[in-house]
Amino acid sequence: FQYIEKADKLVRPINYPKKVKYGKGSRVFEVGEYKIAVINALGLTFMFPLDSPWEIIKKEVKKLKKITPIILIDFHAEATAEKICFGRFCSELGVTAVIGTHTHVQTADEKIINGMAYITDAGFCGAADGVIGMEYKSSLNRFISGLQERYEIPKSKIIEINAVEILIDAESGNALEIKRFLSEINYQEKKN
């Protein structure tokens, strides 16, 4: 809790229950001559109990629009339907981008909606020889036995990198283009 209060580059979910006083759910970063607002929100479907993100996001976007037209949202959620609906909702608020996260599997649905960049899940960065970045055997044992087992990170030679690149009109805050990337790097070859 001491760290999260002092970390000036950390954004925690904005829709944690009101009694959570640590950290900030949005921040404005200065990047050269531009100000970029970043918000993190958690979905509700199949997640632990949280405050609803819908009204919280609406109020926060309105507040941030007074500072900058560029607003990026990381929507960390399980259900694709919730992510898609949330993305469309945010496009009506004038958000620059909604990037879905959580499932660790990059989706192929990047698009521009009402001037907003959107993708249901950006994917992950980590070991390619596993199950969403975790070691295959421990993942398999969880499914077969039904027992919780500590996940291990595989000792992989191949690293998978998923990302999106967004072209933004800095004056309007509108996204002009979104492009997804999926790359694999042979870590052993690069190390030598």
N, C-alpha and C positions, 0 to 999 in steps of 0.2 A: 504494500500500500504506500510505503514511503517512496518507492521508485516511480510508481504510476503518477503520483502527484507532481514529481519534478521532471518527468520525461516530456520534453517539448515536441517530440515528433511522434508520440504515441496517441492513437485515437481508439477509444474503447467504444463498445456499443452504446448508442445514444438512448436506446430504449431499455436499459437496465432499470429496475424498479427505482422510484424516486429516493428511497432510503440509501441507495448506493451513492456516496458522495465523492468517491475517488475517481480521478481521471476526467477526461472530457470526451464527449461523443462527437464533437466536430472541432476542427481547427482550420485556420487560414494560414497557408504557407506562402511566403514570398519567394517566387522563382524568377530571378532577374527582375524585370519591370512588372511582372504579372503577380496577381494574387489568386491563389487557387484554394478553394474551400474543399475539404474532405470530410465526409460523414461516414460513420459505420453504423449499420443497423442490423439487428437480428430478426429473422423471420419467426413466426409463431408455430407453424405446423411441425410437429415431431420434435420440438425444441423444449427446453425447460421454461417454466412460467416467466414471462416478461411483460412489460407494458407494451401495448399495441404501438407499432411504429408509425401508423398512418397519420394521426394528428400531430404527433411529435415531429415527424419529417416535414409536414406542411408548415408548421410554425418555424422550424429551423431554417428551411429554405427561404422563407420570407425574410427572416432576419439576415441571413447570409447574402441575399440578393442586394442588400444595401451596401455591402462591402465589395462584392465581386460578382460578375456574371458567370464565372466558371465554378461549377459545383459538381464534384464527383462523389458518387455514393457507392460504397462497398456494401452490398446486401448479402449478408451471410445467412443463408437459409437452405433448408433441406428440400422442400417441395418445389418442383419446376413451375407448377401452376401459380404458386404464391409469388415466385420471382418474376414471372412474366406479368402478372397483374400489377405487382408493385412497380415494375419498370414502366408500364403504360401510365400508371397513376403519376409517377414522377415526371414523365414526359409532359404531362399537362401542367406541371408546376414550373417548367422551364429549366429543369436540371440538365447539365451538360452530358453526364454519363451515369448509368447504373451498371455496375459490374458485379455479377453474381459470383459468390464463392461458397465453399463448404464441401461440395461433393468430390472434389479433386479430379473430376473428369471434365475435360474441356468440351463444351458444346459447340455445335456448328451452326449457331443461329444468330451470329452477330449481324446487327442491322442498325439503321438510323430510324428512330420513331419520333416524329414531330421535332426534328432537330436535336435529338438526344441519342447518343451512342448507347447500345445495349448488347449484352451477351448474358445468357442464363448462368454460365459458369466459365470463368477464365481458366480453370484447370489448376495445376500445381507445379511446383518445382521440386524435384527430388529424384530418388532412385527409380529407374525405369523397370528394374527386375523384381517388382513386388506387386503389392495390392495397395493402390492409392498411396504409394510411398513407404509402405510398411512391409516387413518381411513376410513372404508367402506362407511359410509353415505356421507361424503364430496366427495369421489371419485364418488359415484353413482350420486350425485346431479350435478356434472360437466358434466357427460355423458348425463343425462336426460335434463338438462336446456341449455347446451352449454355455460354456463357462468363460468367464472373463479371464483373459490372459494378457500379460504385458506385451504390447506391441514392440517389436524391435525394428530398427532401420536396417534394411539389407545392405550387405557389403557389395555394392553394385559397381560395375565398371562403366555403366551407362547412366548418364544423368539426363532426365527429361525436363525440359523447360517449356512451360506454357505461359503465354502472355498476350496482351492486346496492345495495339498502338492506335491512338486516337488523334485525328487531326481536328483541331478546334479553332474556330473563329474567336479570337481573344476579345473582340469588342462586344459581340452579341452573346458569347458563351455557348453558341450552338456547335454541336459536333458536325463536322463535314464528312468524316469517314472513320470507319473502325475496321481494323484488320487484325485477325488473330494469328498467333504464331505457335507452332509446336516444333521444337527442335530436340534432337538427341545428341549428346556430346559423349564421346568415349573418353572418360576421365583418365584412364591409364595412358592413352596416347598423348593427351595434353600434358600429363604430369611429367612424362619423360622428355 
